[in-house]
């Protein structure tokens, strides 16, 4: 009788855990529908969505092993609801190897991290060589520097990209097609910004947005903590976590406002648009949903395998290429370049 009571108690605890996990998962799926301004806790749920999905999978396996078929329904339905989200991270299709031979526009976005601030100019030139090898037509760069050592990057890049448009300091769009106009989009209280350029592609103009939204501030917080610790200041784990949380929530608020500015500008465009850049936010977040609007996520359309755009331990997707629904994506992928903490993202679009 005691063993039966323990068994029932454990089943009840797992059922409670399942209900809580299902509720949190569904709330996380729709957390990006509300602005983090005034809804920070709900908006932040999306960042643990992969963990919540994993918990539901484990509970699904548990109910299968226990043969509780009725309880199995809840995690199965919850996981099914997450399939569109999982499609922003992984696609089972294979890459179209012949996409480059098809007619269209090849666009790339890359946060180059100021070319590592190196003095030889090698990084900038090797990145240019990679863009040439990938047959890129339009290149959007964030954290750009026009000077690498004694080399002027805009001078060396114009051999392959004869047209360029500059935004604020570290924003540039290079193009093999004529640029008919451009405009910087400045954000208050930050060095982050966006820009657009109208590009004439065989007589048809396309507006390309290059976007760099507010950073998370986590790396800066950890760096400051290390400096304080080196000066013998008491830097406890709780203080570091509180500082990270404060900086991250502040970054969320900034990014939300910036995304609204860019999305509003895009909606006013009479030309078909392509939006790309470093959004510093994950799929299904408020920023992702706002920037996407009625556009098409290129990776979901024609990407393959696992998509991450940050190098190292933070294997997340924060760099994107979206396009107007009137266009069709042919290929979408990253290149394993090691010159930044980001990977470059490439997409071929049939116009």
N, C-alpha and C positions, 0 to 999 in steps of 0.2 A: 504493500500500500504506500510505503514511503517513497519507493522508486517511481511509482506512478505519479505521485504528487510532484516530485522533482521534475519529471518529464513534462507534466502539464505546465509547471511554472516556467521552465525553460522555453517551451513553445510559446507561452504568452509573452515572455520577454522578447523573443525574436519577432513575434507578430507586432508588438509595440514598436520595435526598432524598424520594422518594415514600413509601418504606417508613417512614422516620422521621416524615414528616408524618402518615401514616395512624395510626401508633401513638400519637403525641402527641394527635391529634384524638380518637381513641376513649378515651384516658386522660382527656382533658379532659371528655368527655361524662359520664363516671362519676366525675369528681373531686369532685362535690358529694355523692356518696354516703358520703364519709368526713369525719369532723370535722377541721377544720384543726388541732386540738390534736394535735400529734404527726405530722401529715401535711401540713405547710404547703405543700411544693413541689407535691404532687399536687393539693391543694385550689385552689392558685393557677392551675393550668392553665386552669380554666374562664374566667378573665378574658381569656385570649388566644384563646378559641375562635373568635370571628369572624375573626381573622387566620389561624388554622389552616384554617378553611373556605375562605378566599380563596386560600390557597396550594394547597389541593387542587383548586380550580376552575382555577387557572392551569396546574397540572400536567395536569389533564384536557384542557385546550385543547392543551397541548404534545403529548400522546400522540395526540390527534386529528390535529394537523397532521403529525405524523411517521407516522401510520397504523400505530401499534403497538397493534393491537386487544387483544392479550392484556394489555399493561400498563395499558390503559384501564380494565380491570375494577376495579382497586384504588381509584383515586380516585372512580369512580362509586359503588362500594359505600360508601365512607367518607362521601361527600356524602349518600347516601340515608339513612344512619344519623343524620345531623344534621338531617333534616327536622323531627322533633318540636321540637328546640331552636329552629330557625329560626322555627317557629310561635309562639314566645314573643316574637318581635321584629317579625314581619311577618305580616299576614293578607291574603289576596287578595280576601276578600269585601267587599262594600260595606256601609256602615252602614245600619241600618234606620231610615229617616226617620220612620216612624210609631210608633217605640217609646214615645215620651212619651205617646201617646194610649192606650196599653195600661195595664191595671191592674197595679200593682206598686209596688215601693219604689225610689226614686231615692236613691242614696247617693253621697257625694263624699268624697275625702280630699285634703288639701292641707297641705303644709309651708309656712307663711306667713312663715317667717324673721322672727318677731317683728314682722310688719307693717313691716319696714324700719326699725323704731325711729323712725318719723317722728312728728311732734308734732301734725299737723293732724287725724289720725283719718280722712283721706280714703281711705287704702288699705283699712282695715278695712271702711268703709262701701261702697266699690266692690266689694269681694269679696262682701259680703252681697248687693249688688244683682245680682251675677252668679249667686249661688246661687238667688236668687229667680227670675231669668230662666230658669235651667236647671231650675226646679221641683224642687229638691233637698229630700228629706224628712229625711235624716240627714247631717250634716256632721261629719267627723272632722278635727280640726286638730292639727298638730304645730308646735312652736315658737310657741305661742300666747302672746299678751300681752293681759291684760284691760284694760290702760290704753293709750290712744293719745291723747297730748296731754291735753286736759281731758275726754275722752270715756271712758265705761265701756262696753266692748264688749258685755259680757253684758247690759247694760240695753238697748242699741240692737238687739241681735240677737234679743231675746225677742219683739219684735213679729212676726217671721216664724217664729222657732224658740222656741216658748213653754217648751220643756223643755231642760235642759242638765245634764251631769254633768262634774265636774272630776276630773282625775287629779292627777299631780304637776305643779304650777306651770304648765308649758307644754303640757299635754295637756287637750283638751276634746272632748266630743261634744255637738253640738247636734241637737235632734230636733223634728219637728212632731208626733210621737206621744209619748204618755206614757212616761216613763222610770221603771221600777218598782224598779230597784236598780242599783248600780254599784260598781266596785272598782278601785283603782289596783294595778298590778303593778310593784313597784319592783325595780330591779337594783342590785347592789352596785358601789361604786367609780365611779359615773357619774351624770350628771344625766339620762341617757336613761331612758325608762320605757315602760310600756304601761298600758292600762286596758280595762275592758269596761263596757258598759251593757246592761241588759235592757230592751228596748223593746217595748211593747205595741202591736201593729199589728192593730187591729180584733179584739181578743180573743185573738190569738196572739202569744206572746212570742218574740222573736229576740234573741240575744246578739250584740252588735256589739263587736268588738275594734278599738281604735285603738292602733297600734304605732309606736314610734320607736326603732329600734335604733342601736347605736353607730356614730358617724361614722367615716369613713376616716382623718381627721387629715391628709390631704394639703394642704388649703388652709391649715390652721394651721401646718404645717411650712414651707410656702413663705413665709407671712407672717413667721414667726420668722426665717427665713433673710434676708429682705429687711431686717428690723430690724437684724440683726447686721451685714449688709453696709453699712448706712447708718452704723453705728458703727465702720467700718473694720476689722471682724474678717474674717479670712480664711475665706470660705465657699466651698469648692471644690464643683464639680459632683458629685464622688464622695461628699462628705460629705452633700450634700443628698439624693442618691439613697439613700444608706444610711439616712438619717433617715426618708425617705418609706417605704422598705421596712420598717423596724422598726415605724413607726407603723401601717402598713397591716396587717402580719401580726398585730400586737397587736389591732388593731380586728377582724380576722377571728375571733380567739379569743374576744373579748368578745361579738361578734354571735352566734357559735355557741352560747355559753352562754345568752344572752338568748333566742334563738330556741327553744331547748329548754324554757326556763321557760314561754314563752307557749304553745308547742305542747302541753305537758303540761297546762296550765290549760285550754286549749280542749278537749282530749280528755275532761276531767272534766265538761264541761258537758252537762247533760241537754237543753238547748235547742238548736235549730238555730243555726248560727253564721255570721257574716260577719266576715272578718278583713281589715283594710285599714291602710294607713299607709306610712311611709317606712322601708323595711327596710335602706337603704344597702348593698344588695347586688344582684348581677345574676342573671338567670334561670339556673337549673341549678346555682347555687352551693349549698353546704351549707345556708345560711340559707334560700334559696328552697325547696329540697326539704323542709326541716324544717317551715317555716311552711305549705307547701302540704299536706303529708300526703295525706289522702284527699279533700281539697277540690278545687274546680274553679277554675282560673285564668280569671278573667272575660274577659281579653283573648283568650285562645286560643278561648274559647267564642263570643264575639260581637263582638270588636273588628275593626277593619279598618285596612289600610295599615300604615305604620311606627309603632311605639310607642316613644317615648322620654319620660321624665318629668323629665329634667334639662335646663335651658336652657343655651345657650352651646355651647362646644366639646365638653363631655363629654356627647355625645348617647347616653346610656345609660338603661336602664329600671331604676329602683330603688324606685318607688312602685307599690303593687299593691292590687287588690281581689280577694279569694278568697271563695268562698261554699260553703256546704253543698251536697252533691250532690243534695239533695232540692229545691233551688231551680233555676230556669231563668233564665239571663241573656238580656236583650233587647237591650241596647246597652252599649258600652264605648268611651270616648273621653277625650281631654284637651281643655283649653281653653287658648288662647294668651294667658294672663295673664302680665304682666311684673313682678309685685310680689315675686317670690321667685326663687331659683335653681331652684325646682321648678315644674312645671306641675301644676294640679289635675287629678285623675282622677275621672271620673264613670262610674257604672254604674246601669242600670235592671234590676231583678231582679223577675221574676214569682215570688211566694211560693207 
